[in-house]
Amino acid sequence: MSVTEAIQNDWANEPGVRDACLRVLQALTNEEKRLDHYSFGDLLRFAAEDDQKVVARAVMYLANPSLRVLETCLMYEFRGYFYDLPKEEIQHYAKGEVVYHPELGQPLSSSEILVCFAPGVGLKEQAAR
């Protein structure tokens, strides 16, 4: 079953989420200059949906392990550039523990951690079709 078919089946009774998923998928698949990472704002724009809760449900669905259209990433800033948090720091973040800046060794506040989304394996498989 294709990703599009899965979305249509899984969200048949919720057309707002279904359509948001399909629009995000289409935008990511058709994007000429595909980015390495997307913000929630980018995905909100792709979804063309005013209700952020609908788009949040769509994004969570697209990032689920069975579809893997999107991968959730955590990033931090260092000297004007953004970098992926190392896996061990992501584990601390997931447990609600202190996360340390990889270069500086100082604790990062939650406002210094950027949640973003990267194209996942499922998106790459969909684009190849």
C-alpha positions as CSV (number, residue, x, y, z in Angstrom):
1,M,0.0,0.0,0.0
2,S,1.4,3.4,-0.9
3,V,1.7,6.3,1.6
4,T,-1.1,8.1,-0.2
5,E,-3.4,5.1,0.1
6,A,-2.5,4.6,3.8
7,I,-3.4,8.3,4.5
8,Q,-6.7,8.0,2.6
9,N,-7.7,4.9,4.5
10,D,-6.5,5.9,7.9
11,W,-8.1,9.4,7.8
12,A,-11.2,8.6,5.7
13,N,-13.5,9.9,8.5
14,E,-11.4,13.0,9.2
15,P,-11.1,14.9,5.9
16,G,-9.3,17.9,7.5
17,V,-6.3,15.7,8.8
18,R,-6.4,13.6,5.6
19,D,-6.2,16.6,3.3
20,A,-3.4,18.2,5.4
21,C,-1.4,15.0,5.3
22,L,-1.8,14.8,1.5
23,R,-0.9,18.4,0.9
24,V,2.2,18.1,3.1
25,L,3.2,14.9,1.3
26,Q,2.7,16.4,-2.1
27,A,4.7,19.6,-1.2
28,L,7.6,17.5,0.2
29,T,7.5,15.1,-2.8
30,N,7.4,17.9,-5.4
31,E,9.8,20.3,-3.8
32,E,12.5,21.2,-6.3
33,K,15.0,22.3,-3.7
34,R,14.3,19.8,-0.9
35,L,15.6,21.0,2.4
36,D,17.3,18.9,5.0
37,H,15.0,20.1,7.8
38,Y,11.6,21.8,8.0
39,S,10.0,23.8,10.8
40,F,6.4,23.3,11.9
41,G,5.7,26.6,10.2
42,D,7.0,25.2,6.9
43,L,4.7,22.2,7.3
44,L,1.8,24.4,8.3
45,R,2.2,26.4,5.1
46,F,2.4,23.2,3.0
47,A,-0.8,21.9,4.7
48,A,-2.7,25.1,3.7
49,E,-4.7,24.6,6.9
50,D,-5.4,27.3,9.5
51,D,-6.1,25.0,12.4
52,Q,-2.7,24.2,14.0
53,K,-4.1,21.2,15.9
54,V,-5.2,19.6,12.6
55,V,-1.7,20.1,11.2
56,A,-0.1,18.9,14.4
57,R,-2.1,15.6,14.1
58,A,-1.1,15.3,10.4
59,V,2.6,15.9,11.2
60,M,2.5,13.4,14.1
61,Y,0.9,10.8,11.8
62,L,3.5,11.5,9.0
63,A,6.3,11.0,11.5
64,N,5.0,7.7,12.9
65,P,7.4,4.7,12.7
66,S,5.2,2.8,10.2
67,L,5.1,5.6,7.6
68,R,8.4,7.5,8.3
69,V,7.5,10.3,5.9
70,L,9.0,12.7,8.4
71,E,11.6,12.2,11.1
72,T,11.5,14.4,14.2
73,C,14.8,16.1,14.9
74,L,16.1,18.2,17.8
75,M,18.6,20.9,16.9
76,Y,20.7,23.5,18.7
77,E,22.5,26.6,17.6
78,F,26.3,27.1,17.8
79,R,28.1,30.1,16.3
80,G,25.2,31.0,14.0
81,Y,24.6,27.5,12.6
82,F,22.1,24.7,13.6
83,Y,23.2,21.2,14.4
84,D,21.4,18.0,15.3
85,L,21.5,17.1,18.9
86,P,23.6,14.0,19.6
87,K,21.5,10.8,20.3
88,E,22.5,10.7,23.9
89,E,21.2,14.3,24.5
90,I,18.0,13.4,22.7
91,Q,17.5,10.5,25.2
92,H,18.0,13.0,28.0
93,Y,15.5,15.4,26.4
94,A,12.9,12.6,26.0
95,K,13.2,11.7,29.7
96,G,12.8,15.4,30.7
97,E,16.4,15.5,32.0
98,V,18.9,18.3,31.5
99,V,20.3,18.5,28.0
100,Y,23.9,19.8,27.6
101,H,25.3,21.9,24.8
102,P,27.6,19.5,23.0
103,E,30.4,22.1,22.5
104,L,30.1,24.2,25.5
105,G,29.0,21.6,28.1
106,Q,26.4,24.0,29.6
107,P,22.8,23.1,30.1
108,L,20.4,24.1,27.2
109,S,17.0,25.5,28.1
110,S,14.0,24.2,26.3
111,S,13.8,27.4,24.4
112,E,17.3,26.8,22.9
113,I,16.2,23.4,21.5
114,L,14.6,23.6,18.0
115,V,12.1,20.8,17.1
116,C,12.1,20.3,13.3
117,F,11.4,17.6,10.8
118,A,13.5,15.9,8.2
119,P,12.5,13.9,5.1
120,G,12.2,10.3,6.2
121,V,12.7,7.0,4.5
122,G,9.0,6.8,3.7
123,L,9.1,10.1,1.8
124,K,12.1,9.0,-0.2
125,E,10.3,5.7,-1.1
126,Q,7.2,7.7,-2.1
127,A,9.3,10.1,-4.3
128,A,10.9,7.1,-6.1
129,R,7.5,5.9,-7.2
